[in-house]
Amino acid sequence: MTVQHPLLVVGTKRWSSWSLRPWLALKAAGVTFEEVVIPLRQPDTQARIAKYSPSGRVPYLRDGEVSVWDSLAICEYVAEILPGAYLWPEDREARAVARSVSAEMHSGFAAMREHLSMDVARSTPLPAVPEPARADVTRVQRMWVDCRTRFGAGGPFLFGAFTIADAMYAPVASRFRTYGVALDPVCGAYVDAIFALPAMQEWVAAAHKETS
């Protein structure tokens, strides 16, 4: 990075799926960063975020004179500045697929977001996935199986080693665990791998301590 300790502004860790993504990417890259957590769903939330982010949303990264205010953009910035962190797969085909599944997560799955919102501090198994979200859940699991089958031989993540794609889908893994979504063995093992990450455990532990 351009400075020793960049600043990352995130939202309430229980709920902010978009904040979790670049936070995990920075941790995976070995970056030491200053963190500001802004409580969401409060009367002054927007005013507090506006002090940092031009978009009025979290996450927001400041690295010296550089400002980045979108989850995937922050991940891409870290990958560009620290190529030795290998946040994208080295293989060209795998990298293309990793970028595609990451972009699909970034722009899609609205029904899953609405009906299976992230709350890493809660366990509320549902008898069934809500109908509007079923197609999204099915699509995610098919992608996971495809990535693990084609590219996952080198480790427990979608492309073997941890990449931005895993950062993008970590909040989905948390949703599946929170709501008790039925998973096949491949997807179940992948969710377990995400939650075994020390960084993910750190985030979840912090979420359980939040009071708002």
C-alpha beads as a LAMMPS data file, in Angstrom:
LAMMPS data file: protein, C-alpha beads

212 atoms
211 bonds

1 atom types
1 bond types

-500.0 500.0 xlo xhi
-500.0 500.0 ylo yhi
-500.0 500.0 zlo zhi

Masses

1 110.0

Atoms # bond

1 1 1 0.000 0.000 0.000
2 1 1 1.131 3.601 -0.306
3 1 1 1.132 4.194 3.461
4 1 1 1.945 1.942 6.359
5 1 1 -1.492 1.967 7.943
6 1 1 -4.408 2.599 5.557
7 1 1 -7.859 3.331 6.971
8 1 1 -10.850 1.065 6.364
9 1 1 -14.305 2.282 7.376
10 1 1 -16.861 -0.481 7.862
11 1 1 -20.391 -0.837 9.168
12 1 1 -21.824 -2.920 12.000
13 1 1 -20.133 -6.301 11.704
14 1 1 -23.286 -8.306 12.374
15 1 1 -24.946 -6.922 9.271
16 1 1 -22.491 -5.308 6.865
17 1 1 -21.797 -7.961 4.248
18 1 1 -20.207 -5.385 1.956
19 1 1 -17.775 -4.364 4.680
20 1 1 -16.741 -7.943 5.408
21 1 1 -15.538 -8.520 1.851
22 1 1 -12.648 -6.039 1.603
23 1 1 -11.868 -6.532 5.298
24 1 1 -11.129 -10.214 4.570
25 1 1 -9.138 -9.297 1.461
26 1 1 -6.938 -6.898 3.433
27 1 1 -6.395 -9.538 6.111
28 1 1 -5.548 -12.158 3.485
29 1 1 -2.999 -9.781 1.949
30 1 1 -1.353 -9.250 5.323
31 1 1 -2.148 -5.530 5.432
32 1 1 -2.128 -3.765 8.788
33 1 1 -4.879 -1.163 8.709
34 1 1 -6.730 1.230 10.960
35 1 1 -10.396 0.358 11.322
36 1 1 -13.391 2.576 11.969
37 1 1 -16.690 0.801 12.673
38 1 1 -19.802 2.906 12.141
39 1 1 -22.992 1.542 13.738
40 1 1 -25.681 1.031 11.130
41 1 1 -29.429 1.608 11.498
42 1 1 -28.869 4.588 13.827
43 1 1 -30.187 8.156 13.455
44 1 1 -26.694 9.510 12.822
45 1 1 -25.419 6.659 10.632
46 1 1 -25.545 8.553 7.343
47 1 1 -23.934 11.653 8.800
48 1 1 -21.089 9.611 10.256
49 1 1 -20.482 7.727 7.027
50 1 1 -20.570 10.975 5.023
51 1 1 -17.520 12.211 6.932
52 1 1 -15.506 9.573 5.072
53 1 1 -17.255 8.139 2.027
54 1 1 -18.345 10.233 -0.980
55 1 1 -20.942 7.597 -1.840
56 1 1 -22.514 7.775 1.615
57 1 1 -21.969 4.041 2.018
58 1 1 -19.512 1.662 3.615
59 1 1 -16.963 0.252 3.149
60 1 1 -14.489 3.015 2.393
61 1 1 -10.701 2.730 2.098
62 1 1 -8.241 5.599 2.383
63 1 1 -4.650 4.822 1.473
64 1 1 -2.612 8.003 1.529
65 1 1 -4.201 10.264 -1.071
66 1 1 -6.160 7.396 -2.617
67 1 1 -9.836 6.873 -1.748
68 1 1 -11.795 3.773 -2.756
69 1 1 -15.452 3.370 -1.792
70 1 1 -16.780 0.105 -3.176
71 1 1 -16.219 -3.442 -1.898
72 1 1 -15.030 -5.012 -5.120
73 1 1 -13.057 -1.907 -6.093
74 1 1 -11.218 -2.035 -2.765
75 1 1 -10.411 -5.704 -3.294
76 1 1 -9.139 -4.967 -6.804
77 1 1 -7.049 -2.084 -5.486
78 1 1 -5.386 -4.291 -2.894
79 1 1 -4.731 -6.978 -5.522
80 1 1 -3.143 -4.387 -7.806
81 1 1 -0.965 -2.776 -5.146
82 1 1 0.091 -6.110 -3.627
83 1 1 0.388 -8.600 -6.507
84 1 1 2.442 -10.911 -4.315
85 1 1 -0.631 -11.540 -2.176
86 1 1 -2.164 -13.458 -5.108
87 1 1 -5.701 -12.307 -4.404
88 1 1 -6.643 -13.520 -7.879
89 1 1 -5.693 -16.992 -9.206
90 1 1 -2.494 -17.116 -11.237
91 1 1 -4.015 -19.312 -13.947
92 1 1 -5.704 -17.187 -16.632
93 1 1 -8.832 -19.331 -16.979
94 1 1 -9.266 -19.622 -13.232
95 1 1 -8.732 -15.875 -12.868
96 1 1 -11.381 -15.144 -15.491
97 1 1 -13.878 -17.383 -13.719
98 1 1 -12.975 -15.895 -10.328
99 1 1 -13.605 -12.399 -11.649
100 1 1 -16.880 -13.508 -13.223
101 1 1 -18.295 -15.113 -10.095
102 1 1 -17.157 -12.135 -8.019
103 1 1 -18.851 -9.679 -10.371
104 1 1 -22.015 -11.791 -10.383
105 1 1 -22.092 -11.620 -6.602
106 1 1 -21.473 -7.887 -6.710
107 1 1 -24.347 -7.152 -9.068
108 1 1 -26.862 -9.928 -8.491
109 1 1 -28.744 -12.118 -6.012
110 1 1 -31.139 -9.384 -4.881
111 1 1 -33.741 -11.840 -3.611
112 1 1 -31.207 -13.696 -1.474
113 1 1 -29.994 -10.397 -0.028
114 1 1 -33.543 -9.392 0.853
115 1 1 -34.827 -12.663 2.288
116 1 1 -31.608 -14.024 3.811
117 1 1 -29.955 -10.891 5.135
118 1 1 -26.594 -11.248 6.854
119 1 1 -26.479 -11.461 10.636
120 1 1 -23.379 -13.356 11.718
121 1 1 -24.375 -13.138 15.387
122 1 1 -27.674 -14.943 14.925
123 1 1 -28.764 -18.519 14.242
124 1 1 -32.309 -18.735 12.897
125 1 1 -32.780 -21.933 10.889
126 1 1 -35.677 -21.746 8.457
127 1 1 -37.858 -24.723 7.509
128 1 1 -37.233 -23.846 3.859
129 1 1 -35.553 -21.191 1.760
130 1 1 -38.112 -18.462 0.936
131 1 1 -39.429 -18.939 -2.578
132 1 1 -38.097 -15.656 -4.009
133 1 1 -34.558 -16.569 -2.925
134 1 1 -34.486 -20.208 -4.019
135 1 1 -33.130 -19.581 -7.500
136 1 1 -30.340 -17.415 -6.074
137 1 1 -29.367 -20.046 -3.502
138 1 1 -29.357 -22.754 -6.171
139 1 1 -27.210 -20.643 -8.483
140 1 1 -24.663 -19.911 -5.751
141 1 1 -24.298 -23.560 -4.831
142 1 1 -23.879 -24.589 -8.468
143 1 1 -21.128 -22.000 -8.884
144 1 1 -19.386 -23.174 -5.755
145 1 1 -19.429 -26.797 -6.888
146 1 1 -18.194 -25.837 -10.351
147 1 1 -15.317 -23.745 -8.999
148 1 1 -14.298 -26.318 -6.421
149 1 1 -14.461 -29.137 -8.994
150 1 1 -12.536 -27.352 -11.732
151 1 1 -10.101 -25.176 -9.820
152 1 1 -10.117 -26.102 -6.139
153 1 1 -7.546 -28.887 -5.976
154 1 1 -4.912 -26.730 -4.275
155 1 1 -6.855 -25.950 -1.097
156 1 1 -10.297 -25.673 0.542
157 1 1 -11.471 -22.497 -1.191
158 1 1 -13.199 -21.870 -4.520
159 1 1 -9.900 -21.694 -6.412
160 1 1 -7.811 -23.664 -3.960
161 1 1 -6.061 -20.812 -2.167
162 1 1 -8.077 -17.921 -0.749
163 1 1 -8.926 -15.252 -3.355
164 1 1 -11.174 -12.249 -3.765
165 1 1 -13.890 -14.643 -4.899
166 1 1 -13.926 -16.146 -1.400
167 1 1 -14.056 -12.681 0.139
168 1 1 -17.077 -11.941 -2.030
169 1 1 -18.902 -15.132 -1.010
170 1 1 -17.965 -15.223 2.686
171 1 1 -21.120 -13.258 3.609
172 1 1 -23.168 -15.787 1.656
173 1 1 -21.552 -18.602 3.621
174 1 1 -22.621 -16.781 6.771
175 1 1 -26.170 -16.426 5.491
176 1 1 -26.367 -20.146 4.742
177 1 1 -25.159 -20.944 8.249
178 1 1 -27.463 -18.409 9.951
179 1 1 -30.576 -19.707 8.225
180 1 1 -29.646 -23.400 8.171
181 1 1 -29.707 -23.691 4.381
182 1 1 -29.328 -27.305 3.290
183 1 1 -25.994 -27.819 1.531
184 1 1 -24.413 -30.647 -0.406
185 1 1 -21.089 -31.997 0.923
186 1 1 -18.962 -29.776 -1.352
187 1 1 -20.756 -26.578 -0.347
188 1 1 -20.922 -27.596 3.299
189 1 1 -17.164 -28.152 3.378
190 1 1 -16.622 -24.789 1.701
191 1 1 -18.720 -22.974 4.316
192 1 1 -16.715 -24.734 7.025
193 1 1 -13.474 -23.572 5.368
194 1 1 -14.665 -19.957 5.345
195 1 1 -15.555 -20.091 9.026
196 1 1 -12.241 -21.752 9.868
197 1 1 -10.368 -18.689 8.614
198 1 1 -8.801 -16.841 11.574
199 1 1 -9.897 -13.547 10.010
200 1 1 -13.496 -14.736 9.730
201 1 1 -13.422 -15.905 13.326
202 1 1 -12.083 -12.505 14.369
203 1 1 -14.905 -10.728 12.511
204 1 1 -17.598 -12.983 14.001
205 1 1 -16.206 -12.586 17.526
206 1 1 -16.313 -8.803 17.133
207 1 1 -19.883 -9.018 15.811
208 1 1 -21.010 -10.892 18.906
209 1 1 -19.670 -8.072 21.079
210 1 1 -21.543 -5.321 19.269
211 1 1 -24.351 -3.605 21.135
212 1 1 -25.953 -1.814 18.171

Bonds

1 1 1 2
2 1 2 3
3 1 3 4
4 1 4 5
5 1 5 6
6 1 6 7
7 1 7 8
8 1 8 9
9 1 9 10
10 1 10 11
11 1 11 12
12 1 12 13
13 1 13 14
14 1 14 15
15 1 15 16
16 1 16 17
17 1 17 18
18 1 18 19
19 1 19 20
20 1 20 21
21 1 21 22
22 1 22 23
23 1 23 24
24 1 24 25
25 1 25 26
26 1 26 27
27 1 27 28
28 1 28 29
29 1 29 30
30 1 30 31
31 1 31 32
32 1 32 33
33 1 33 34
34 1 34 35
35 1 35 36
36 1 36 37
37 1 37 38
38 1 38 39
39 1 39 40
40 1 40 41
41 1 41 42
42 1 42 43
43 1 43 44
44 1 44 45
45 1 45 46
46 1 46 47
47 1 47 48
48 1 48 49
49 1 49 50
50 1 50 51
51 1 51 52
52 1 52 53
53 1 53 54
54 1 54 55
55 1 55 56
56 1 56 57
57 1 57 58
58 1 58 59
59 1 59 60
60 1 60 61
61 1 61 62
62 1 62 63
63 1 63 64
64 1 64 65
65 1 65 66
66 1 66 67
67 1 67 68
68 1 68 69
69 1 69 70
70 1 70 71
71 1 71 72
72 1 72 73
73 1 73 74
74 1 74 75
75 1 75 76
76 1 76 77
77 1 77 78
78 1 78 79
79 1 79 80
80 1 80 81
81 1 81 82
82 1 82 83
83 1 83 84
84 1 84 85
85 1 85 86
86 1 86 87
87 1 87 88
88 1 88 89
89 1 89 90
90 1 90 91
91 1 91 92
92 1 92 93
93 1 93 94
94 1 94 95
95 1 95 96
96 1 96 97
97 1 97 98
98 1 98 99
99 1 99 100
100 1 100 101
101 1 101 102
102 1 102 103
103 1 103 104
104 1 104 105
105 1 105 106
106 1 106 107
107 1 107 108
108 1 108 109
109 1 109 110
110 1 110 111
111 1 111 112
112 1 112 113
113 1 113 114
114 1 114 115
115 1 115 116
116 1 116 117
117 1 117 118
118 1 118 119
119 1 119 120
120 1 120 121
121 1 121 122
122 1 122 123
123 1 123 124
124 1 124 125
125 1 125 126
126 1 126 127
127 1 127 128
128 1 128 129
129 1 129 130
130 1 130 131
131 1 131 132
132 1 132 133
133 1 133 134
134 1 134 135
135 1 135 136
136 1 136 137
137 1 137 138
138 1 138 139
139 1 139 140
140 1 140 141
141 1 141 142
142 1 142 143
143 1 143 144
144 1 144 145
145 1 145 146
146 1 146 147
147 1 147 148
148 1 148 149
149 1 149 150
150 1 150 151
151 1 151 152
152 1 152 153
153 1 153 154
154 1 154 155
155 1 155 156
156 1 156 157
157 1 157 158
158 1 158 159
159 1 159 160
160 1 160 161
161 1 161 162
162 1 162 163
163 1 163 164
164 1 164 165
165 1 165 166
166 1 166 167
167 1 167 168
168 1 168 169
169 1 169 170
170 1 170 171
171 1 171 172
172 1 172 173
173 1 173 174
174 1 174 175
175 1 175 176
176 1 176 177
177 1 177 178
178 1 178 179
179 1 179 180
180 1 180 181
181 1 181 182
182 1 182 183
183 1 183 184
184 1 184 185
185 1 185 186
186 1 186 187
187 1 187 188
188 1 188 189
189 1 189 190
190 1 190 191
191 1 191 192
192 1 192 193
193 1 193 194
194 1 194 195
195 1 195 196
196 1 196 197
197 1 197 198
198 1 198 199
199 1 199 200
200 1 200 201
201 1 201 202
202 1 202 203
203 1 203 204
204 1 204 205
205 1 205 206
206 1 206 207
207 1 207 208
208 1 208 209
209 1 209 210
210 1 210 211
211 1 211 212
